[in-house]
Amino acid sequence: MASKGRWDKARAILFNAALIVAVFVAATAYQSRNMLPADREAAPGLRALTVAGPAYDLAEASGRPALVYFFAPWCKICGASADNLDRLHRWWDDEEFEILAVALDWSSVEEVRAYAERHALSMPVLLADTRVRDTWQVQAYPSYYVLDDQHRIARRDIGYSTQFGLWWRAKSVDLKGSEPNGL
């Protein structure tokens, strides 16, 4: 009789866990519904000045997969995940995988520079405008896209992500331009 009670309790726990995962997946799908599709179509171009001064052009990183992370300097969730993004950038060789942070909805260069310094961002930090926001269909922060080595959109997500979550999203796609790894 005691084993039946344990089995019922285990089933209830598994059911609740599955329900939580289903709600999370549904909420994520709903949030990202208006983003560019992750259907291996070419990503839009991206060219902007950096907080360091020189212009950056994503096309110059062609042949390398990329993670394009859109943030707003006033966004608290962006600030919470910025450190995870920077640690991921330090893990990966720049020649293997391009990671860049793209500032949107900023009021001054100083505001973005202070954000980048506060979070010790070591990747390029671009100063983008509403044209970039509209072209990339960014409607909430943080938003990010994982591009394969041909700069086609392989993944897209919105909201906070852990360091492991960012790494997993990048590694869960075949970054060499073929079909996803079945995920």
PyMOL commands that set and color helices and strands:
alter all, ss='L'
color gray80, all
select helices_A, chain A and resi 2-31+58-61+76-91+109-118+130-135+163-171
alter helices_A, ss='H'
color red, helices_A
select strands_A, chain A and resi 47-50+55-57+66-71+98-103+125-127+143-147+153-158
alter strands_A, ss='S'
color yellow, strands_A
deselect
rebuild
show_as cartoon
